[in-house]
Amino acid sequence: MIDIGDHPVIRSMERYGTPNGRPELVPTCPECGAECDTLYRNRFGEIIGCESCIDKVDAWDVLIQEE
C-alpha cells in the first residue's frame, strides 16, 4: 500500500501553527510591547503609545485637579 503524506499546508499547520511556516505578523506597540489595534502619534509623527498604555482623560477634569 502506498503511504500518501499530508498536504504541505497541513504539515506546516501542525509544525508551526501557520499555513506558510512563517509566524503571523501581529501589530505591537513599540512603547509597551502589547498587541494593539491602534497606535497614536504626536504632531511630529513619533509613535507615543497605544490603547493599552495611553489613557483618554477629560481636559476639564485635569484642569480642575491641577488647581
All heavy atoms as TSV, in Angstrom:
chain	resi	resn	atom	element	x	y	z
A	1	MET	N	N	0.832	-1.179	0.000
A	1	MET	CA	C	0.000	0.000	0.000
A	1	MET	C	C	0.883	1.251	0.000
A	1	MET	O	O	1.889	1.305	0.690
A	1	MET	CB	C	-0.901	-0.017	1.230
A	1	MET	CG	C	-1.860	1.089	1.269
A	1	MET	SD	S	-3.055	0.733	2.564
A	1	MET	CE	C	-3.792	2.259	2.691
A	2	ILE	N	N	0.477	2.256	-0.746
A	2	ILE	CA	C	1.247	3.487	-0.879
A	2	ILE	C	C	0.875	4.427	0.266
A	2	ILE	O	O	-0.291	4.670	0.543
A	2	ILE	CB	C	0.958	4.164	-2.228
A	2	ILE	CG1	C	1.355	3.253	-3.380
A	2	ILE	CG2	C	1.677	5.503	-2.307
A	2	ILE	CD1	C	0.972	3.792	-4.738
A	3	ASP	N	N	1.903	4.951	0.934
A	3	ASP	CA	C	1.685	5.912	2.019
A	3	ASP	C	C	1.666	7.319	1.419
A	3	ASP	O	O	2.675	7.797	0.898
A	3	ASP	CB	C	2.783	5.788	3.069
A	3	ASP	CG	C	2.566	6.707	4.243
A	3	ASP	OD1	O	1.421	7.108	4.482
A	3	ASP	OD2	O	3.561	7.023	4.928
A	4	ILE	N	N	0.507	7.946	1.462
A	4	ILE	CA	C	0.377	9.304	0.940
A	4	ILE	C	C	0.456	10.258	2.126
A	4	ILE	O	O	-0.345	10.182	3.048
A	4	ILE	CB	C	-0.958	9.491	0.193
A	4	ILE	CG1	C	-1.015	8.536	-0.996
A	4	ILE	CG2	C	-1.116	10.934	-0.256
A	4	ILE	CD1	C	-2.325	8.556	-1.738
A	5	GLY	N	N	1.431	11.148	2.095
A	5	GLY	CA	C	1.617	12.100	3.183
A	5	GLY	C	C	0.570	13.202	3.163
A	5	GLY	O	O	-0.196	13.360	2.206
A	6	ASP	N	N	0.543	13.928	4.239
A	6	ASP	CA	C	-0.389	15.052	4.333
A	6	ASP	C	C	-0.003	16.155	3.355
A	6	ASP	O	O	1.150	16.285	2.939
A	6	ASP	CB	C	-0.387	15.632	5.747
A	6	ASP	CG	C	-1.053	14.720	6.744
A	6	ASP	OD1	O	-1.955	13.980	6.336
A	6	ASP	OD2	O	-0.672	14.768	7.927
A	7	HIS	N	N	-0.968	16.984	3.038
A	7	HIS	CA	C	-0.741	18.159	2.204
A	7	HIS	C	C	0.278	19.059	2.912
A	7	HIS	O	O	0.309	19.132	4.147
A	7	HIS	CB	C	-2.078	18.891	1.997
A	7	HIS	CG	C	-2.011	19.972	0.979
A	7	HIS	ND1	N	-1.576	21.236	1.273
A	7	HIS	CD2	C	-2.314	19.961	-0.342
A	7	HIS	CE1	C	-1.622	21.984	0.182
A	7	HIS	NE2	N	-2.072	21.227	-0.818
A	8	PRO	N	N	1.125	19.764	2.180
A	8	PRO	CA	C	2.139	20.629	2.819
A	8	PRO	C	C	1.552	21.667	3.770
A	8	PRO	O	O	2.165	22.001	4.784
A	8	PRO	CB	C	2.835	21.303	1.637
A	8	PRO	CG	C	2.611	20.396	0.485
A	8	PRO	CD	C	1.306	19.713	0.724
A	9	VAL	N	N	0.368	22.179	3.469
A	9	VAL	CA	C	-0.247	23.161	4.363
A	9	VAL	C	C	-0.611	22.499	5.694
A	9	VAL	O	O	-0.417	23.087	6.763
A	9	VAL	CB	C	-1.495	23.797	3.699
A	9	VAL	CG1	C	-2.257	24.656	4.685
A	9	VAL	CG2	C	-1.091	24.621	2.492
A	10	ILE	N	N	-1.098	21.291	5.648
A	10	ILE	CA	C	-1.435	20.573	6.881
A	10	ILE	C	C	-0.180	20.318	7.706
A	10	ILE	O	O	-0.166	20.528	8.921
A	10	ILE	CB	C	-2.169	19.253	6.559
A	10	ILE	CG1	C	-3.519	19.551	5.915
A	10	ILE	CG2	C	-2.332	18.394	7.805
A	10	ILE	CD1	C	-4.254	18.343	5.403
A	11	ARG	N	N	0.897	19.891	7.057
A	11	ARG	CA	C	2.161	19.667	7.796
A	11	ARG	C	C	2.671	20.956	8.418
A	11	ARG	O	O	3.132	20.974	9.561
A	11	ARG	CB	C	3.204	19.077	6.847
A	11	ARG	CG	C	2.951	17.627	6.487
A	11	ARG	CD	C	4.173	17.002	5.840
A	11	ARG	NE	N	4.656	17.781	4.725
A	11	ARG	CZ	C	4.550	17.425	3.447
A	11	ARG	NH1	N	3.982	16.287	3.119
A	11	ARG	NH2	N	5.029	18.191	2.497
A	12	SER	N	N	2.588	22.061	7.673
A	12	SER	CA	C	3.042	23.348	8.200
A	12	SER	C	C	2.190	23.796	9.384
A	12	SER	O	O	2.709	24.315	10.377
A	12	SER	CB	C	3.006	24.408	7.095
A	12	SER	OG	O	3.416	25.651	7.593
A	13	MET	N	N	0.875	23.591	9.296
A	13	MET	CA	C	-0.007	23.959	10.411
A	13	MET	C	C	0.325	23.137	11.649
A	13	MET	O	O	0.318	23.655	12.769
A	13	MET	CB	C	-1.475	23.761	10.016
A	13	MET	CG	C	-1.991	24.772	9.013
A	13	MET	SD	S	-2.023	26.455	9.633
A	13	MET	CE	C	-3.292	26.357	10.853
A	14	GLU	N	N	0.624	21.861	11.471
A	14	GLU	CA	C	0.969	21.008	12.611
A	14	GLU	C	C	2.300	21.410	13.233
A	14	GLU	O	O	2.454	21.408	14.451
A	14	GLU	CB	C	1.029	19.544	12.177
A	14	GLU	CG	C	-0.316	18.953	11.846
A	14	GLU	CD	C	-0.231	17.536	11.319
A	14	GLU	OE1	O	0.850	17.098	10.874
A	14	GLU	OE2	O	-1.276	16.869	11.346
A	15	ARG	N	N	3.260	21.752	12.410
A	15	ARG	CA	C	4.592	22.087	12.921
A	15	ARG	C	C	4.693	23.509	13.482
A	15	ARG	O	O	5.270	23.739	14.533
A	15	ARG	CB	C	5.629	21.928	11.817
A	15	ARG	CG	C	5.910	20.509	11.459
A	15	ARG	CD	C	7.008	20.421	10.418
A	15	ARG	NE	N	7.124	19.054	9.958
A	15	ARG	CZ	C	7.467	18.711	8.736
A	15	ARG	NH1	N	7.745	19.630	7.838
A	15	ARG	NH2	N	7.528	17.439	8.397
A	16	TYR	N	N	4.168	24.484	12.700
A	16	TYR	CA	C	4.405	25.893	13.015
A	16	TYR	C	C	3.162	26.673	13.435
A	16	TYR	O	O	3.278	27.782	13.940
A	16	TYR	CB	C	5.045	26.599	11.815
A	16	TYR	CG	C	6.241	25.872	11.261
A	16	TYR	CD1	C	6.194	25.261	10.024
A	16	TYR	CD2	C	7.417	25.775	11.999
A	16	TYR	CE1	C	7.285	24.585	9.513
A	16	TYR	CE2	C	8.516	25.101	11.507
A	16	TYR	CZ	C	8.449	24.502	10.258
A	16	TYR	OH	O	9.519	23.819	9.765
A	17	GLY	N	N	1.979	26.135	13.164
A	17	GLY	CA	C	0.753	26.832	13.515
A	17	GLY	C	C	0.286	27.830	12.472
A	17	GLY	O	O	-0.697	28.525	12.670
A	18	THR	N	N	1.011	27.927	11.363
A	18	THR	CA	C	0.617	28.821	10.273
A	18	THR	C	C	0.691	28.046	8.958
A	18	THR	O	O	1.500	27.121	8.824
A	18	THR	CB	C	1.534	30.056	10.179
A	18	THR	OG1	O	2.875	29.624	9.986
A	18	THR	CG2	C	1.445	30.913	11.415
A	19	PRO	N	N	-0.103	28.425	7.967
A	19	PRO	CA	C	-0.113	27.658	6.719
A	19	PRO	C	C	1.167	27.776	5.894
A	19	PRO	O	O	1.485	26.891	5.120
A	19	PRO	CB	C	-1.306	28.214	5.949
A	19	PRO	CG	C	-1.687	29.473	6.606
A	19	PRO	CD	C	-1.139	29.444	7.993
A	20	ASN	N	N	1.912	28.852	6.079
A	20	ASN	CA	C	3.113	29.030	5.255
A	20	ASN	C	C	4.421	28.815	6.029
A	20	ASN	O	O	5.493	29.002	5.494
A	20	ASN	CB	C	3.111	30.411	4.599
A	20	ASN	CG	C	3.027	31.524	5.611
A	20	ASN	OD1	O	3.134	31.302	6.808
A	20	ASN	ND2	N	2.822	32.729	5.131
A	21	GLY	N	N	4.339	28.437	7.293
A	21	GLY	CA	C	5.543	28.175	8.075
A	21	GLY	C	C	6.207	29.402	8.657
A	21	GLY	O	O	7.221	29.309	9.328
A	22	ARG	N	N	5.641	30.574	8.406
A	22	ARG	CA	C	6.184	31.817	8.963
A	22	ARG	C	C	5.254	32.329	10.047
A	22	ARG	O	O	4.043	32.161	9.954
A	22	ARG	CB	C	6.323	32.879	7.872
A	22	ARG	CG	C	7.433	32.555	6.890
A	22	ARG	CD	C	7.512	33.580	5.814
A	22	ARG	NE	N	6.634	33.071	4.754
A	22	ARG	CZ	C	6.126	33.783	3.786
A	22	ARG	NH1	N	6.385	35.056	3.692
A	22	ARG	NH2	N	5.349	33.249	2.873
A	23	PRO	N	N	5.792	32.957	11.070
A	23	PRO	CA	C	4.912	33.480	12.122
A	23	PRO	C	C	4.005	34.587	11.588
A	23	PRO	O	O	4.390	35.332	10.683
A	23	PRO	CB	C	5.875	34.028	13.168
A	23	PRO	CG	C	7.185	34.146	12.495
A	23	PRO	CD	C	7.186	33.217	11.324
A	24	GLU	N	N	2.806	34.656	12.146
A	24	GLU	CA	C	1.885	35.714	11.743
A	24	GLU	C	C	2.397	37.058	12.241
A	24	GLU	O	O	2.956	37.147	13.325
A	24	GLU	CB	C	0.505	35.465	12.337
A	24	GLU	CG	C	-0.200	34.276	11.749
A	24	GLU	CD	C	-1.594	34.123	12.301
A	24	GLU	OE1	O	-2.219	35.140	12.668
A	24	GLU	OE2	O	-2.055	32.987	12.372
A	25	LEU	N	N	2.195	38.076	11.441
A	25	LEU	CA	C	2.565	39.420	11.861
A	25	LEU	C	C	1.430	39.992	12.705
A	25	LEU	O	O	0.282	40.016	12.273
A	25	LEU	CB	C	2.805	40.319	10.647
A	25	LEU	CG	C	3.998	39.944	9.785
A	25	LEU	CD1	C	4.064	40.847	8.568
A	25	LEU	CD2	C	5.274	40.036	10.577
A	26	VAL	N	N	1.757	40.401	13.908
A	26	VAL	CA	C	0.776	40.977	14.820
A	26	VAL	C	C	1.292	42.353	15.219
A	26	VAL	O	O	2.432	42.487	15.667
A	26	VAL	CB	C	0.608	40.093	16.076
A	26	VAL	CG1	C	-0.358	40.714	17.042
A	26	VAL	CG2	C	0.165	38.700	15.682
A	27	PRO	N	N	0.483	43.403	15.043
A	27	PRO	CA	C	0.953	44.736	15.427
A	27	PRO	C	C	1.148	44.841	16.931
A	27	PRO	O	O	0.299	44.426	17.710
A	27	PRO	CB	C	-0.161	45.672	14.945
A	27	PRO	CG	C	-1.353	44.821	14.746
A	27	PRO	CD	C	-0.876	43.433	14.500
A	28	THR	N	N	2.294	45.359	17.319
A	28	THR	CA	C	2.595	45.564	18.733
A	28	THR	C	C	3.045	47.002	18.949
A	28	THR	O	O	3.613	47.637	18.062
A	28	THR	CB	C	3.704	44.617	19.227
A	28	THR	OG1	O	4.857	44.781	18.411
A	28	THR	CG2	C	3.266	43.167	19.174
A	29	CYS	N	N	2.796	47.499	20.140
A	29	CYS	CA	C	3.168	48.867	20.495
A	29	CYS	C	C	4.672	48.926	20.768
A	29	CYS	O	O	5.194	48.133	21.543
A	29	CYS	CB	C	2.383	49.288	21.734
A	29	CYS	SG	S	2.834	50.929	22.348
A	30	PRO	N	N	5.384	49.874	20.163
A	30	PRO	CA	C	6.814	49.992	20.425
A	30	PRO	C	C	7.117	50.518	21.830
A	30	PRO	O	O	8.226	50.360	22.323
A	30	PRO	CB	C	7.307	50.964	19.353
A	30	PRO	CG	C	6.104	51.727	18.945
A	30	PRO	CD	C	4.933	50.825	19.146
A	31	GLU	N	N	6.142	51.123	22.490
A	31	GLU	CA	C	6.362	51.664	23.830
A	31	GLU	C	C	6.168	50.616	24.923
A	31	GLU	O	O	6.992	50.466	25.804
A	31	GLU	CB	C	5.438	52.858	24.084
A	31	GLU	CG	C	5.712	54.047	23.199
A	31	GLU	CD	C	7.112	54.610	23.398
A	31	GLU	OE1	O	7.560	54.713	24.557
A	31	GLU	OE2	O	7.752	54.951	22.403
A	32	CYS	N	N	5.042	49.879	24.871
A	32	CYS	CA	C	4.744	48.927	25.955
A	32	CYS	C	C	4.843	47.474	25.519
A	32	CYS	O	O	4.840	46.580	26.361
A	32	CYS	CB	C	3.360	49.203	26.546
A	32	CYS	SG	S	1.980	48.794	25.445
A	33	GLY	N	N	4.905	47.208	24.218
A	33	GLY	CA	C	5.039	45.844	23.727
A	33	GLY	C	C	3.742	45.066	23.628
A	33	GLY	O	O	3.757	43.907	23.242
A	34	ALA	N	N	2.613	45.671	23.955
A	34	ALA	CA	C	1.327	44.975	23.914
A	34	ALA	C	C	0.817	44.860	22.476
A	34	ALA	O	O	1.107	45.709	21.639
A	34	ALA	CB	C	0.296	45.728	24.756
A	35	GLU	N	N	0.067	43.784	22.208
A	35	GLU	CA	C	-0.618	43.689	20.926
A	35	GLU	C	C	-1.677	44.780	20.883
A	35	GLU	O	O	-2.333	45.044	21.879
A	35	GLU	CB	C	-1.282	42.325	20.775
A	35	GLU	CG	C	-0.311	41.198	20.621
A	35	GLU	CD	C	-1.013	39.872	20.396
A	35	GLU	OE1	O	-2.221	39.858	20.098
A	35	GLU	OE2	O	-0.340	38.846	20.539
A	36	CYS	N	N	-1.824	45.428	19.734
A	36	CYS	CA	C	-2.748	46.562	19.688
A	36	CYS	C	C	-3.426	46.658	18.334
A	36	CYS	O	O	-2.998	46.049	17.360
A	36	CYS	CB	C	-2.008	47.850	19.996
A	36	CYS	SG	S	-0.655	48.197	18.863
A	37	ASP	N	N	-4.491	47.436	18.302
A	37	ASP	CA	C	-5.204	47.733	17.071
A	37	ASP	C	C	-4.947	49.163	16.618
A	37	ASP	O	O	-5.049	49.468	15.436
A	37	ASP	CB	C	-6.711	47.552	17.271
A	37	ASP	CG	C	-7.081	46.101	17.515
A	37	ASP	OD1	O	-6.468	45.226	16.888
A	37	ASP	OD2	O	-7.971	45.856	18.337
A	38	THR	N	N	-4.631	50.055	17.560
A	38	THR	CA	C	-4.447	51.473	17.252
A	38	THR	C	C	-3.161	51.979	17.879
A	38	THR	O	O	-2.894	51.718	19.048
A	38	THR	CB	C	-5.630	52.299	17.808
A	38	THR	OG1	O	-6.847	51.757	17.312
A	38	THR	CG2	C	-5.511	53.753	17.399
A	39	LEU	N	N	-2.372	52.705	17.096
A	39	LEU	CA	C	-1.190	53.395	17.608
A	39	LEU	C	C	-1.443	54.888	17.503
A	39	LEU	O	O	-2.104	55.355	16.572
A	39	LEU	CB	C	0.060	53.034	16.800
A	39	LEU	CG	C	0.540	51.601	16.930
A	39	LEU	CD1	C	1.669	51.327	15.943
A	39	LEU	CD2	C	1.017	51.314	18.337
A	40	TYR	N	N	-0.934	55.647	18.455
A	40	TYR	CA	C	-1.127	57.093	18.473
A	40	TYR	C	C	0.198	57.786	18.213
A	40	TYR	O	O	1.224	57.412	18.765
A	40	TYR	CB	C	-1.704	57.537	19.816
A	40	TYR	CG	C	-3.072	56.964	20.065
A	40	TYR	CD1	C	-3.246	55.845	20.866
A	40	TYR	CD2	C	-4.192	57.537	19.477
A	40	TYR	CE1	C	-4.502	55.304	21.078
A	40	TYR	CE2	C	-5.446	57.011	19.688
A	40	TYR	CZ	C	-5.594	55.897	20.484
A	40	TYR	OH	O	-6.832	55.362	20.689
A	41	ARG	N	N	0.152	58.830	17.376
A	41	ARG	CA	C	1.340	59.623	17.041
A	41	ARG	C	C	1.176	61.032	17.587
A	41	ARG	O	O	0.066	61.543	17.665
A	41	ARG	CB	C	1.499	59.743	15.533
A	41	ARG	CG	C	1.754	58.470	14.820
A	41	ARG	CD	C	1.863	58.755	13.329
A	41	ARG	NE	N	1.942	57.524	12.597
A	41	ARG	CZ	C	2.991	57.171	11.870
A	41	ARG	NH1	N	4.016	57.971	11.756
A	41	ARG	NH2	N	2.997	56.025	11.239
A	42	ASN	N	N	2.305	61.666	17.886
A	42	ASN	CA	C	2.245	63.084	18.226
A	42	ASN	C	C	2.321	63.888	16.932
A	42	ASN	O	O	2.393	63.331	15.843
A	42	ASN	CB	C	3.343	63.461	19.222
A	42	ASN	CG	C	4.742	63.294	18.662
A	42	ASN	OD1	O	4.944	63.117	17.465
A	42	ASN	ND2	N	5.725	63.327	19.542
A	43	ARG	N	N	2.324	65.183	17.048
A	43	ARG	CA	C	2.289	66.007	15.834
A	43	ARG	C	C	3.582	65.946	15.022
A	43	ARG	O	O	3.636	66.413	13.896
A	43	ARG	CB	C	1.950	67.448	16.183
A	43	ARG	CG	C	2.989	68.113	17.019
A	43	ARG	CD	C	2.640	69.559	17.253
A	43	ARG	NE	N	3.047	69.906	18.607
A	43	ARG	CZ	C	2.487	70.840	19.301
A	43	ARG	NH1	N	1.503	71.523	18.801
A	43	ARG	NH2	N	2.911	71.107	20.501
A	44	PHE	N	N	4.636	65.373	15.587
A	44	PHE	CA	C	5.904	65.234	14.876
A	44	PHE	C	C	6.019	63.884	14.177
A	44	PHE	O	O	7.041	63.577	13.574
A	44	PHE	CB	C	7.071	65.429	15.844
A	44	PHE	CG	C	7.003	66.731	16.579
A	44	PHE	CD1	C	6.736	66.755	17.932
A	44	PHE	CD2	C	7.179	67.933	15.915
A	44	PHE	CE1	C	6.657	67.949	18.619
A	44	PHE	CE2	C	7.102	69.131	16.590
A	44	PHE	CZ	C	6.832	69.147	17.950
A	45	GLY	N	N	4.965	63.043	14.295
A	45	GLY	CA	C	4.953	61.747	13.628
A	45	GLY	C	C	5.530	60.615	14.451
A	45	GLY	O	O	5.594	59.485	13.985
A	46	GLU	N	N	5.960	60.903	15.676
A	46	GLU	CA	C	6.531	59.855	16.529
A	46	GLU	C	C	5.405	59.088	17.205
A	46	GLU	O	O	4.441	59.673	17.690
A	46	GLU	CB	C	7.425	60.476	17.599
A	46	GLU	CG	C	8.578	61.266	17.037
A	46	GLU	CD	C	9.234	62.141	18.099
A	46	GLU	OE1	O	8.579	62.436	19.112
A	46	GLU	OE2	O	10.384	62.517	17.887
A	47	ILE	N	N	5.525	57.764	17.258
A	47	ILE	CA	C	4.517	56.954	17.934
A	47	ILE	C	C	4.727	57.102	19.436
A	47	ILE	O	O	5.833	56.926	19.947
A	47	ILE	CB	C	4.608	55.493	17.495
A	47	ILE	CG1	C	4.246	55.401	16.019
A	47	ILE	CG2	C	3.700	54.612	18.342
A	47	ILE	CD1	C	4.362	54.039	15.413
A	48	ILE	N	N	3.640	57.446	20.137
A	48	ILE	CA	C	3.741	57.690	21.578
A	48	ILE	C	C	3.067	56.618	22.413
A	48	ILE	O	O	3.196	56.608	23.630
A	48	ILE	CB	C	3.167	59.071	21.952
A	48	ILE	CG1	C	1.712	59.191	21.500
A	48	ILE	CG2	C	4.011	60.179	21.346
A	48	ILE	CD1	C	1.012	60.430	22.002
A	49	GLY	N	N	2.345	55.709	21.791
A	49	GLY	CA	C	1.716	54.637	22.552
A	49	GLY	C	C	0.532	54.040	21.829
A	49	GLY	O	O	0.284	54.311	20.658
A	50	CYS	N	N	-0.214	53.200	22.562
A	50	CYS	CA	C	-1.372	52.508	22.007
A	50	CYS	C	C	-2.542	52.613	22.982
A	50	CYS	O	O	-2.432	53.244	24.033
A	50	CYS	CB	C	-1.043	51.045	21.749
A	50	CYS	SG	S	-0.776	50.093	23.257
A	51	GLU	N	N	-3.642	51.947	22.636
A	51	GLU	CA	C	-4.812	51.996	23.513
A	51	GLU	C	C	-4.571	51.311	24.849
A	51	GLU	O	O	-5.302	51.540	25.807
A	51	GLU	CB	C	-6.040	51.390	22.819
A	51	GLU	CG	C	-5.969	49.907	22.593
A	51	GLU	CD	C	-5.410	49.502	21.247
A	51	GLU	OE1	O	-4.885	50.346	20.509
A	51	GLU	OE2	O	-5.491	48.314	20.930
A	52	SER	N	N	-3.522	50.505	24.944
A	52	SER	CA	C	-3.219	49.833	26.211
A	52	SER	C	C	-2.412	50.716	27.166
A	52	SER	O	O	-2.522	50.570	28.374
A	52	SER	CB	C	-2.436	48.546	25.953
A	52	SER	OG	O	-3.203	47.640	25.214
A	53	CYS	N	N	-1.590	51.604	26.626
A	53	CYS	CA	C	-0.706	52.364	27.507
A	53	CYS	C	C	-1.016	53.861	27.548
A	53	CYS	O	O	-0.323	54.613	28.226
A	53	CYS	CB	C	0.751	52.127	27.126
A	53	CYS	SG	S	1.225	52.650	25.478
A	54	ILE	N	N	-2.054	54.310	26.839
A	54	ILE	CA	C	-2.446	55.723	26.875
A	54	ILE	C	C	-3.881	55.797	27.374
A	54	ILE	O	O	-4.747	55.058	26.917
A	54	ILE	CB	C	-2.341	56.366	25.478
A	54	ILE	CG1	C	-0.881	56.450	25.069
A	54	ILE	CG2	C	-2.984	57.734	25.466
A	54	ILE	CD1	C	-0.658	57.075	23.728
A	55	ASP	N	N	-4.104	56.684	28.328
A	55	ASP	CA	C	-5.449	56.888	28.860
A	55	ASP	C	C	-6.049	58.151	28.261
A	55	ASP	O	O	-5.372	59.170	28.101
A	55	ASP	CB	C	-5.424	57.056	30.382
A	55	ASP	CG	C	-5.042	55.786	31.093
A	55	ASP	OD1	O	-5.359	54.705	30.568
A	55	ASP	OD2	O	-4.440	55.873	32.179
A	56	LYS	N	N	-7.336	58.081	27.960
A	56	LYS	CA	C	-8.070	59.247	27.494
A	56	LYS	C	C	-8.715	59.891	28.718
A	56	LYS	O	O	-9.424	59.236	29.473
A	56	LYS	CB	C	-9.146	58.828	26.503
A	56	LYS	CG	C	-9.945	59.959	25.942
A	56	LYS	CD	C	-10.961	59.444	24.935
A	56	LYS	CE	C	-11.806	60.588	24.422
A	56	LYS	NZ	N	-12.823	60.104	23.478
A	57	VAL	N	N	-8.414	61.161	28.931
A	57	VAL	CA	C	-8.976	61.883	30.081
A	57	VAL	C	C	-9.655	63.159	29.589
A	57	VAL	O	O	-9.304	63.705	28.555
A	57	VAL	CB	C	-7.887	62.232	31.131
A	57	VAL	CG1	C	-7.313	60.971	31.745
A	57	VAL	CG2	C	-6.796	63.067	30.535
A	58	ASP	N	N	-10.598	63.621	30.372
A	58	ASP	CA	C	-11.306	64.858	30.061
A	58	ASP	C	C	-10.416	66.034	30.466
A	58	ASP	O	O	-9.919	66.104	31.594
A	58	ASP	CB	C	-12.628	64.898	30.825
A	58	ASP	CG	C	-13.504	66.074	30.426
A	58	ASP	OD1	O	-12.995	67.009	29.779
A	58	ASP	OD2	O	-14.687	66.036	30.767
A	59	ALA	N	N	-10.183	66.956	29.560
A	59	ALA	CA	C	-9.310	68.103	29.820
A	59	ALA	C	C	-9.820	68.947	30.962
A	59	ALA	O	O	-9.037	69.500	31.760
A	59	ALA	CB	C	-9.157	68.951	28.564
A	60	TRP	N	N	-11.146	69.068	31.118
A	60	TRP	CA	C	-11.712	69.845	32.227
A	60	TRP	C	C	-11.409	69.190	33.569
A	60	TRP	O	O	-11.126	69.888	34.529
A	60	TRP	CB	C	-13.214	70.038	32.034
A	60	TRP	CG	C	-13.511	70.983	30.914
A	60	TRP	CD1	C	-13.958	70.670	29.688
A	60	TRP	CD2	C	-13.326	72.398	30.929
A	60	TRP	NE1	N	-14.084	71.799	28.912
A	60	TRP	CE2	C	-13.712	72.891	29.671
A	60	TRP	CE3	C	-12.873	73.310	31.880
A	60	TRP	CZ2	C	-13.663	74.234	29.332
A	60	TRP	CZ3	C	-12.839	74.661	31.542
A	60	TRP	CH2	C	-13.220	75.101	30.281
A	61	ASP	N	N	-11.457	67.878	33.631
A	61	ASP	CA	C	-11.143	67.188	34.884
A	61	ASP	C	C	-9.687	67.415	35.278
A	61	ASP	O	O	-9.381	67.626	36.450
A	61	ASP	CB	C	-11.416	65.693	34.760
A	61	ASP	CG	C	-12.890	65.382	34.669
A	61	ASP	OD1	O	-13.710	66.239	35.056
A	61	ASP	OD2	O	-13.219	64.267	34.200
A	62	VAL	N	N	-8.792	67.400	34.321
A	62	VAL	CA	C	-7.372	67.632	34.601
A	62	VAL	C	C	-7.162	69.066	35.069
A	62	VAL	O	O	-6.428	69.321	36.028
A	62	VAL	CB	C	-6.505	67.328	33.351
A	62	VAL	CG1	C	-5.072	67.725	33.573
A	62	VAL	CG2	C	-6.614	65.866	32.964
A	63	LEU	N	N	-7.831	70.016	34.434
A	63	LEU	CA	C	-7.712	71.425	34.804
A	63	LEU	C	C	-8.185	71.644	36.246
A	63	LEU	O	O	-7.527	72.338	37.030
A	63	LEU	CB	C	-8.511	72.302	33.842
A	63	LEU	CG	C	-8.448	73.792	34.083
A	63	LEU	CD1	C	-7.033	74.299	33.854
A	63	LEU	CD2	C	-9.424	74.519	33.179
A	64	ILE	N	N	-9.289	71.044	36.611
A	64	ILE	CA	C	-9.846	71.193	37.962
A	64	ILE	C	C	-8.915	70.541	38.993
A	64	ILE	O	O	-8.688	71.090	40.067
A	64	ILE	CB	C	-11.267	70.593	38.026
A	64	ILE	CG1	C	-12.214	71.465	37.202
A	64	ILE	CG2	C	-11.744	70.490	39.465
A	64	ILE	CD1	C	-13.573	70.845	36.983
A	65	GLN	N	N	-8.335	69.388	38.666
A	65	GLN	CA	C	-7.455	68.691	39.600
A	65	GLN	C	C	-6.158	69.451	39.838
A	65	GLN	O	O	-5.557	69.368	40.902
A	65	GLN	CB	C	-7.130	67.291	39.096
A	65	GLN	CG	C	-8.303	66.341	39.154
A	65	GLN	CD	C	-7.987	64.997	38.528
A	65	GLN	OE1	O	-6.890	64.789	38.015
A	65	GLN	NE2	N	-8.940	64.099	38.577
A	66	GLU	N	N	-5.683	70.216	38.858
A	66	GLU	CA	C	-4.428	70.942	38.989
A	66	GLU	C	C	-4.558	72.190	39.841
A	66	GLU	O	O	-3.577	72.752	40.282
A	66	GLU	CB	C	-3.863	71.299	37.607
A	66	GLU	CG	C	-3.349	70.093	36.854
A	66	GLU	CD	C	-2.793	70.434	35.498
A	66	GLU	OE1	O	-2.860	71.628	35.095
A	66	GLU	OE2	O	-2.293	69.545	34.837
A	67	GLU	N	N	-5.770	72.673	40.058
A	67	GLU	CA	C	-5.957	73.909	40.834
A	67	GLU	C	C	-5.737	73.684	42.295
A	67	GLU	O	O	-5.827	72.754	42.929
A	67	GLU	CB	C	-7.347	74.471	40.586
A	67	GLU	CG	C	-7.494	75.019	39.201
A	67	GLU	CD	C	-8.887	75.630	38.991
A	67	GLU	OE1	O	-9.804	75.423	39.795
A	67	GLU	OE2	O	-9.023	76.331	37.995
